[in-house]
């Protein structure tokens, strides 16, 4: 399988995901459970891998992570937008 990286990163939301998860006092396991209810198969280890920037995030996973944490996609991508403005 082809390795997908963006400037040596597997995803661009790792830090914001951890920030919003901790801000809302949600464990990785609880977040994974919320995703399971939305039919997204990410377990606790998958959340950890995303936060450690060693796993990619698909578009539907991004949408569901945002929904589960009560944030917008723009809020989740804020660091990316700041680092790479138009």
C-alpha positions, 0 to 999 in steps of 0.5 A, a space after each residue: 500500500 502506498 504511504 500517504 504523507 503531507 510534509 511528513 505528517 499522516 494527518 493535519 488534525 492531530 494536535 487539534 483533535 487532542 486539544 478538543 478531546 481534552 477540552 471536553 474531558 472525553 477519553 480516547 475510549 469514549 470518543 471511539 465509542 461515540 464514533 462506533 455509534 456513528 458506524 465509524 470503526 475506530 478503536 481507542 488505539 486508532 484515536 491514539 494513532 491519529 493524535 500521534 500523527 501516525 494514522 491518516 484520517 478519511 473525510 468521513 472520519 473527519 466529519 464524524 470526529 467533528 460531530 462527536 466533539 461538537 466542533 466544525 471542520 474549520 475549527 478542527 483544521 484551524 492550525 492547518 489554515 493558519 500554517 498554510 493561508 490562502 
